[in-house]
Amino acid sequence: MADRPPELVPAELGEDQKRIHDEILNGPRGVVEGPLRVWLQSPGLAHHAQALGAFCRYDTALPQRLSELAILVTGAYWKSGFEWAVHCPIALNAGLTQDQVDAIRLGERPAFDDDEAQIVYDVSTAMHRHKRLEDALYRRAVETLGLVALVDLIGVLGYYTLISMTINAFEVPVPDGEPDPFAGPEE
């Protein structure tokens, strides 16, 4: 069986891989890690996915706090440890509370003080659990967030599902020194 994740040696990258590697390294992320390293095995996928990811992370109509909320709901749904370890501190810094983050990680419903965060949580949860939005939730989302932000939210959920699936399929470990937030109790 091949090693998971596949080893990536920057000095051994092909021309397309090297170009994309450098785009990521010199972009807003500043680092090529986790699923991005896996995607470099397929330069075409890496090129398009990392561009979509840059938009989903930095340029949507959603404030960072709401994007990070959607990312954490997705990470918890997929039990994606690397994603959680990277985005949990960002979410806390963006304004989510420790109680909210803990509830999401445990699969519990967090308490929110504002309608926008509540609707992002409800939409994110509905899409992961039920694969669709009922009419009433859709209307509430459009009224609360606006259509552009709702479209962007669905894009964030889809992109971070791709991220989570890559992390889980290739067993991308959490960053060094971080505990796996979804590891079961030790025996």
Secondary structure, 3 states (H helix, E strand, C coil): CCCCCCCCCHHHCCHHHHHHHHHHHCCCCCCCCCHHHHHCCCHHHHHHHHHHHHHHHHCCCCCHHHHHHHHHHHHHHHCCHHHHHHHHHHHHHHCCCHHHHHHHHCCCCCCCCCHHHHHHHHHHHHHHHHCCCCHHHHHHHHHHHCHHHHHHHHHHHHHHHHHHHHHHHCCCCCCCCCCCCCCCCCC
